[in-house]
Amino acid sequence: MASRAPAQRRLARTYAAVNVGSFRISAMIMGETENGELQVLGSGHRASAGVKRGYVTDMAAAAHAIRDAVERAEKSANTPVRSVWIACAGAGLASHVVAVDIEIGGRRIEDEDVEALLIEAQDMIQPDGRRVLHAQPAHYTLDGAHGVANPRGLHAERLGVDIHVMLADGAPVRNLTEAVQNAHLEVEGVVAAPLAAGHACLTPEERELGVALVEIGADITNVAVFAGGMLLGLHAIPMGSAGITDAIASSFGIRRSQAERLKCVAGSAIASPSDNRELIPVSGPGESADGAAPGPLARGADDKNRIVRAELIAVVTQQLSVLTGEVGKALKTMGFAGSRAGQVVLTGGGAELAGMADFMQGALGQPVRLGRPPQLVGMPEAHHAPGFATLAGLCLYAADDPVDIRAVGAGRAGVYKAFTRESGISALIARLFRALKEYF
């Protein structure tokens, strides 16, 4: 599915992003005008292939699906793209903070001092054999006092900085980047999915005061805690909205396509008295979405293959109770519970189930809201939804161009060089060779 681009103004820069999920692969092309206004030029998405639990499991299938999604976005935007930002949701993501300081001697802090501090911090990153996705300064300290956004021009005895480091397992990240490269695209950067989603649907004040972001995907749920302007804790739960679909299919003895439709059309996290009187057809108009034969009646269905909505919701809430229990454990482990509990923001495709925020709020005993990306110029209404928060967040992240300490003294290109197999003319030749092999 593709979304048509708006009338374009004169653009200074263009950003493209791909979110490779287990349920859906989506792409977005965003432009930035000369006055700094952002607008969505086009987007496209399709069913996922070759991806499971955030990991690439079939290289050829994943590359084809990525290429298809990007081509749909290019068609709607009438704009070709050569490189994209991608999100990493699996790969054993882990987050920690590194504190570094240097002697200033009471004098005025200059640009060179800040650069020296960040170069000093580069040596403090210890990936222990893992891939560093991000190493970003969260805030600076002056003589131990926190919360300084820009220390330049101020005086201090010691200048410090807290660096947020995001790590991932190397092999899954290489598989993801190679799938993108096999789709004849360069990788502009790899962003941890919780950071991208947080960029789209958390306010700076929430990230400063403390907030938990729960991103419910098809096969994995990422629980991230932000405070002091940075991501302080991250926990991945190997469960998601696909588990609800599988439970519906198993409980009623129906196909997954039918179960997915029932979940989206009639499913809810909140029961009502009328559910016991409402009958829901198991098969959609024209039978199932995959065009297969009708098959036998669903377990417990009437002669018209209809089930009682209350029975469907009972299956949904039973699965949600398990997932919410795991989310609660993760929040407690990260210290975001009890007197230290605060706002929880739900995002991801699984958050779009009717009543999800109310259910989670009742189960956790904390305020819960849905997290949506901002309604940007040209953004389709359907994409102003939790399921597209990470995709939009990738473009917003790219537009913000956050500092990475690994680029200090080396130029930004040095940060992402490790993610690509080829560069320059060799990359172009390799992409042309792959294209010729695939199409001819």
C-alpha positions as CSV (number, residue, x, y, z in Angstrom):
1,M,0.0,0.0,0.0
2,A,1.3,3.4,-0.9
3,S,0.4,7.0,0.1
4,R,0.4,9.9,-2.3
5,A,2.8,12.8,-1.8
6,P,1.7,16.3,-1.2
7,A,2.5,19.3,-3.4
8,Q,6.3,19.8,-2.9
9,R,7.9,23.0,-1.8
10,R,11.6,23.7,-2.4
11,L,13.5,21.1,-0.3
12,A,16.9,21.5,1.3
13,R,17.2,17.9,2.3
14,T,15.4,14.5,2.0
15,Y,15.4,11.6,4.4
16,A,14.3,8.1,3.8
17,A,13.6,5.4,6.4
18,V,12.6,1.7,6.5
19,N,11.2,-0.1,9.5
20,V,11.7,-3.9,9.1
21,G,9.1,-5.5,11.3
22,S,7.9,-9.0,11.7
23,F,4.4,-8.1,10.6
24,R,4.9,-5.2,8.3
25,I,7.8,-3.6,6.4
26,S,7.2,0.1,5.9
27,A,9.1,2.9,4.2
28,M,8.8,6.7,4.4
29,I,10.4,9.6,2.5
30,M,10.5,12.9,4.3
31,G,11.6,16.3,3.0
32,E,12.9,19.3,4.9
33,T,12.2,22.7,3.3
34,E,14.7,25.6,3.4
35,N,12.9,27.1,6.4
36,G,13.2,23.9,8.3
37,E,9.6,22.6,7.9
38,L,9.3,18.9,7.6
39,Q,6.8,17.2,5.3
40,V,6.1,13.6,4.3
41,L,6.6,13.2,0.6
42,G,5.5,9.6,0.4
43,S,5.2,6.3,2.2
44,G,4.5,2.7,1.5
45,H,4.2,-0.6,3.3
46,R,3.6,-4.3,2.7
47,A,3.4,-7.6,4.6
48,S,6.7,-8.6,6.1
49,A,8.7,-11.6,4.8
50,G,11.9,-13.2,6.0
51,V,11.8,-11.6,9.4
52,K,11.0,-13.1,12.8
53,R,11.2,-11.5,16.3
54,G,13.1,-8.6,14.8
55,Y,15.8,-10.9,13.2
56,V,16.3,-11.6,9.5
57,T,15.6,-15.3,8.9
58,D,15.5,-15.4,5.1
59,M,17.9,-12.9,3.4
60,A,16.3,-13.1,-0.1
61,A,12.7,-12.8,1.1
62,A,13.6,-9.9,3.4
63,A,15.5,-8.0,0.7
64,H,12.7,-8.4,-1.8
65,A,10.1,-7.1,0.8
66,I,12.3,-4.1,1.7
67,R,12.8,-3.3,-2.0
68,D,9.0,-3.5,-2.6
69,A,8.2,-1.2,0.3
70,V,10.7,1.4,-0.7
71,E,9.6,1.3,-4.3
72,R,6.0,2.0,-3.2
73,A,7.2,4.9,-1.2
74,E,9.3,6.2,-4.1
75,K,6.3,6.0,-6.4
76,S,4.0,7.9,-4.0
77,A,6.7,10.5,-3.4
78,N,7.8,10.7,-7.0
79,T,11.3,10.7,-5.5
80,P,14.0,8.1,-5.8
81,V,16.2,7.3,-2.8
82,R,19.7,5.8,-2.6
83,S,20.2,5.5,1.2
84,V,17.9,4.9,4.1
85,W,17.8,4.9,7.9
86,I,16.8,1.6,9.5
87,A,15.5,0.6,12.9
88,C,16.8,-2.3,15.0
89,A,14.2,-3.8,17.3
90,G,15.8,-7.1,18.2
91,A,19.5,-8.0,18.2
92,G,19.8,-8.1,22.1
93,L,19.6,-4.3,22.5
94,A,21.1,-3.0,25.7
95,S,21.6,0.5,27.1
96,H,23.9,2.0,29.7
97,V,25.3,5.4,30.7
98,V,29.0,6.4,30.8
99,A,30.1,9.4,32.9
100,V,33.3,11.2,31.9
101,D,34.9,14.5,33.1
102,I,38.1,16.5,32.5
103,E,39.9,19.3,34.3
104,I,39.1,22.9,33.2
105,G,40.7,24.9,36.0
106,G,38.0,27.5,36.4
107,R,38.5,29.1,33.0
108,R,35.8,29.8,30.3
109,I,34.7,26.6,28.4
110,E,35.4,26.8,24.7
111,D,34.4,24.5,21.8
112,E,37.8,22.9,22.0
113,D,37.2,21.8,25.6
114,V,33.9,20.2,24.7
115,E,35.5,18.4,21.8
116,A,38.4,17.2,24.0
117,L,35.8,15.9,26.5
118,L,33.9,13.9,23.9
119,I,37.2,12.5,22.5
120,E,38.1,11.4,26.0
121,A,34.7,9.8,26.3
122,Q,35.4,7.7,23.1
123,D,38.0,5.7,25.0
124,M,35.5,5.0,27.8
125,I,33.1,3.0,25.6
126,Q,33.5,-0.7,26.2
127,P,31.3,-2.7,23.8
128,D,32.7,-6.1,25.0
129,G,32.5,-7.5,21.5
130,R,29.1,-6.0,20.7
131,R,28.1,-3.4,18.1
132,V,27.7,0.2,19.3
133,L,24.6,1.7,17.7
134,H,24.7,5.0,19.6
135,A,27.1,6.9,21.8
136,Q,25.4,10.2,22.5
137,P,26.0,13.0,25.0
138,A,22.8,13.3,27.1
139,H,23.8,16.3,29.2
140,Y,26.8,18.0,30.6
141,T,27.9,18.6,34.2
142,L,29.8,21.6,35.7
143,D,31.7,20.7,38.9
144,G,29.2,17.8,39.4
145,A,26.1,19.9,38.8
146,H,23.9,18.1,36.3
147,G,21.4,19.3,33.7
148,V,23.6,21.6,31.6
149,A,22.6,21.5,27.9
150,N,25.4,23.7,26.5
151,P,28.4,24.4,28.7
152,R,30.1,26.7,26.1
153,G,30.9,30.1,27.5
154,L,30.5,29.0,31.2
155,H,33.2,28.6,33.8
156,A,34.0,25.5,35.8
157,E,36.8,23.6,37.5
158,R,35.7,20.3,35.9
159,L,33.6,19.7,32.9
160,G,31.7,16.4,32.6
161,V,29.3,14.6,30.3
162,D,26.9,11.6,30.6
163,I,27.1,9.5,27.5
164,H,24.2,7.2,26.5
165,V,25.5,4.1,24.9
166,M,23.3,1.7,23.0
167,L,24.7,-1.8,22.2
168,A,23.5,-4.6,20.0
169,D,24.6,-8.1,18.9
170,G,26.8,-7.7,15.8
171,A,25.5,-10.6,13.6
172,P,21.8,-9.7,13.6
173,V,22.7,-6.0,12.8
174,R,24.9,-7.2,9.9
175,N,22.1,-9.4,8.6
176,L,19.7,-6.5,8.7
177,T,22.0,-4.1,7.0
178,E,22.9,-6.7,4.4
179,A,19.2,-7.3,3.6
180,V,18.9,-3.5,3.0
181,Q,22.0,-3.5,0.8
182,N,20.7,-6.5,-1.2
183,A,17.6,-4.3,-1.9
184,H,20.1,-2.0,-3.7
185,L,20.1,0.7,-1.0
186,E,22.9,2.2,1.2
187,V,22.5,2.2,5.0
188,E,22.6,5.8,6.2
189,G,22.4,4.8,9.9
190,V,21.0,2.1,12.2
191,V,18.8,3.4,15.0
192,A,17.6,1.4,18.0
193,A,13.8,1.1,17.6
194,P,13.0,2.5,21.1
195,L,15.0,5.6,20.4
196,A,13.2,6.2,17.1
197,A,9.8,5.6,18.6
198,G,10.6,7.8,21.6
199,H,11.7,10.5,19.2
200,A,8.3,10.4,17.5
201,C,5.9,10.2,20.5
202,L,7.6,11.4,23.7
203,T,8.0,15.0,24.6
204,P,11.3,16.4,25.8
205,E,9.7,17.1,29.2
206,E,8.6,13.4,29.5
207,R,12.1,12.2,28.6
208,E,13.5,14.5,31.2
209,L,11.1,13.8,34.1
210,G,10.8,10.1,33.5
211,V,8.6,8.0,31.3
212,A,8.3,4.4,30.2
213,L,7.8,3.6,26.5
214,V,6.2,0.2,25.7
215,E,6.5,-0.7,22.0
216,I,4.3,-3.7,21.2
217,G,5.3,-5.3,17.9
218,A,4.1,-8.5,16.4
219,D,6.7,-10.8,18.0
220,I,8.6,-8.7,20.5
221,T,7.7,-6.0,23.0
222,N,10.4,-3.5,23.9
223,V,10.1,-1.8,27.3
224,A,12.3,1.3,27.6
225,V,12.6,3.8,30.5
226,F,13.7,7.4,29.9
227,A,14.8,9.9,32.5
228,G,17.2,12.8,32.6
229,G,16.7,13.2,28.8
230,M,18.1,9.8,28.0
231,L,17.2,6.1,27.7
232,L,18.3,4.5,31.0
233,G,16.9,1.0,30.8
234,L,15.7,-1.4,28.2
235,H,14.1,-4.8,28.4
236,A,12.9,-7.0,25.5
237,I,9.9,-9.4,26.0
238,P,9.6,-12.2,23.4
239,M,5.9,-11.7,23.0
240,G,3.7,-9.4,21.0
241,S,0.4,-9.0,19.2
242,A,1.0,-12.0,17.0
243,G,0.6,-14.1,20.1
244,I,-3.0,-12.9,20.4
245,T,-3.7,-13.8,16.8
246,D,-2.3,-17.3,17.3
247,A,-4.4,-17.8,20.5
248,I,-7.5,-16.8,18.6
249,A,-6.7,-19.2,15.8
250,S,-6.0,-22.0,18.2
251,S,-9.0,-21.4,20.4
252,F,-11.5,-21.4,17.6
253,G,-9.8,-23.7,15.2
254,I,-9.5,-21.2,12.4
255,R,-6.9,-19.8,10.0
256,R,-4.5,-17.1,11.1
257,S,-5.8,-14.8,8.5
258,Q,-9.3,-15.2,9.9
259,A,-8.0,-14.7,13.5
260,E,-6.1,-11.6,12.5
261,R,-9.2,-10.1,11.0
262,L,-11.3,-10.9,14.0
263,K,-8.7,-9.4,16.3
264,C,-8.6,-6.1,14.3
265,V,-12.3,-5.8,13.5
266,A,-14.0,-7.1,16.6
267,G,-11.3,-7.6,19.2
268,S,-11.0,-5.4,22.3
269,A,-9.1,-5.3,25.5
270,I,-12.2,-4.2,27.4
271,A,-15.3,-6.3,27.7
272,S,-18.9,-4.9,27.8
273,P,-22.3,-6.4,28.8
274,S,-23.5,-6.4,25.1
275,D,-20.6,-8.7,24.1
276,N,-22.6,-11.8,25.2
277,R,-25.4,-10.9,22.7
278,E,-23.3,-10.0,19.8
279,L,-22.4,-12.6,17.1
280,I,-19.4,-12.0,14.9
281,P,-18.9,-13.7,11.5
282,V,-15.6,-15.6,11.4
283,S,-15.1,-15.1,7.7
284,G,-14.9,-11.6,6.1
285,P,-16.8,-10.4,3.0
286,G,-16.0,-12.7,0.1
287,E,-14.5,-15.3,2.6
288,S,-11.0,-15.1,3.9
289,A,-8.4,-12.5,2.9
290,D,-6.1,-15.2,1.4
291,G,-8.9,-16.5,-0.9
292,A,-8.7,-20.0,0.5
293,A,-11.8,-22.2,0.8
294,P,-14.2,-21.5,3.7
295,G,-13.2,-24.6,5.6
296,P,-15.1,-26.1,8.6
297,L,-17.1,-24.1,11.1
298,A,-15.2,-22.4,13.9
299,R,-15.2,-24.2,17.2
300,G,-18.3,-23.0,19.1
301,A,-19.7,-21.2,16.1
302,D,-23.4,-21.3,15.0
303,D,-24.6,-22.7,11.6
304,K,-23.6,-19.4,10.0
305,N,-20.1,-19.6,11.3
306,R,-20.5,-16.8,13.8
307,I,-19.0,-16.7,17.3
308,V,-20.0,-14.8,20.4
309,R,-17.9,-11.6,20.8
310,A,-17.5,-12.2,24.5
311,E,-15.7,-15.5,23.8
312,L,-13.3,-13.7,21.4
313,I,-12.6,-10.9,24.0
314,A,-12.0,-13.5,26.7
315,V,-9.2,-15.0,24.6
316,V,-7.7,-11.6,23.8
317,T,-7.7,-10.4,27.5
318,Q,-6.2,-13.7,28.7
319,Q,-3.2,-13.2,26.3
320,L,-3.0,-9.5,27.3
321,S,-2.9,-10.4,31.0
322,V,0.2,-12.5,30.3
323,L,1.9,-9.8,28.3
324,T,1.0,-7.0,30.8
325,G,2.4,-9.1,33.6
326,E,5.7,-9.4,31.8
327,V,5.7,-5.6,31.1
328,G,5.0,-5.0,34.8
329,K,8.0,-7.2,35.8
330,A,10.2,-5.4,33.4
331,L,9.2,-2.0,34.7
332,K,9.8,-3.2,38.3
333,T,13.3,-4.6,37.4
334,M,14.2,-1.2,35.9
335,G,12.9,0.7,39.0
336,F,9.9,2.2,37.3
337,A,7.3,1.0,39.8
338,G,5.8,1.9,43.1
339,S,6.6,5.4,44.3
340,R,8.9,5.9,41.3
341,A,6.3,4.9,38.8
342,G,5.1,7.4,36.2
343,Q,3.6,7.9,32.8
344,V,3.6,4.8,30.5
345,V,3.3,5.4,26.7
346,L,2.1,2.6,24.5
347,T,3.2,2.4,20.9
348,G,3.7,-0.1,18.1
349,G,1.1,-1.9,16.0
350,G,-0.1,-4.0,19.0
351,A,-1.1,-0.8,20.8
352,E,-3.8,-0.1,18.2
353,L,-6.1,-2.8,19.7
354,A,-9.3,-1.2,21.0
355,G,-9.1,-0.5,24.7
356,M,-5.4,-1.3,25.0
357,A,-4.5,1.8,27.0
358,D,-7.3,1.4,29.5
359,F,-6.5,-2.3,30.0
360,M,-2.8,-1.6,30.6
361,Q,-3.6,1.3,32.9
362,G,-5.8,-0.9,35.0
363,A,-3.3,-3.8,35.1
364,L,-0.2,-1.6,35.9
365,G,-1.9,0.9,38.2
366,Q,0.0,3.7,36.3
367,P,-1.2,6.4,33.9
368,V,-1.1,5.1,30.3
369,R,-1.6,6.9,27.0
370,L,-1.2,5.9,23.4
371,G,1.9,7.2,21.6
372,R,1.4,8.5,18.1
373,P,3.8,10.3,15.7
374,P,3.2,14.0,15.1
375,Q,0.7,14.9,12.4
376,L,3.3,16.2,9.8
377,V,2.4,17.9,6.6
378,G,1.6,15.2,4.0
379,M,1.4,12.4,6.5
380,P,-1.6,10.0,5.7
381,E,-4.1,9.9,8.5
382,A,-3.6,6.1,8.7
383,H,0.1,6.7,9.6
384,H,-0.8,9.0,12.5
385,A,-1.0,5.9,14.6
386,P,1.1,3.9,17.1
387,G,2.0,1.3,14.5
388,F,4.0,3.9,12.5
389,A,5.7,5.7,15.4
390,T,9.1,4.0,14.8
391,L,9.0,4.7,11.0
392,A,8.2,8.4,11.5
393,G,10.7,8.6,14.4
394,L,13.5,7.4,12.1
395,C,13.0,10.4,9.8
396,L,12.6,12.8,12.7
397,Y,15.8,11.4,14.2
398,A,17.7,11.8,11.0
399,A,16.4,15.4,10.6
400,D,17.6,16.3,14.2
401,D,21.0,14.9,13.4
402,P,22.0,14.1,17.0
403,V,25.6,14.2,18.0
404,D,27.4,10.9,18.2
405,I,30.8,11.1,20.1
406,R,32.3,8.6,17.6
407,A,32.0,11.3,14.9
408,V,33.9,13.9,16.9
409,G,37.3,14.5,15.3
410,A,36.5,12.0,12.5
411,G,33.4,13.3,10.6
412,R,30.0,11.7,10.7
413,A,30.8,9.2,8.0
414,G,33.1,7.4,10.3
415,V,30.2,6.5,12.7
416,Y,28.3,4.3,10.2
417,K,31.2,3.0,8.1
418,A,31.2,-0.2,10.0
419,F,27.6,-0.9,9.1
420,T,28.3,-1.1,5.3
421,R,30.2,-3.7,3.4
422,E,31.1,-1.5,0.5
423,S,31.6,2.2,0.0
424,G,32.0,4.7,-2.9
425,I,32.5,3.3,-6.4
426,S,32.8,-0.3,-5.1
427,A,29.4,-0.1,-3.5
428,L,27.8,1.2,-6.8
429,I,29.4,-1.6,-8.8
430,A,28.2,-4.2,-6.3
431,R,24.7,-2.8,-6.3
432,L,24.6,-2.8,-10.1
433,F,25.9,-6.4,-10.2
434,R,23.2,-7.5,-7.8
435,A,20.5,-5.7,-9.8
436,L,21.7,-7.4,-13.1
437,K,21.8,-10.8,-11.4
438,E,18.3,-10.4,-10.0
439,Y,16.5,-8.9,-13.0
440,F,18.4,-10.5,-15.9
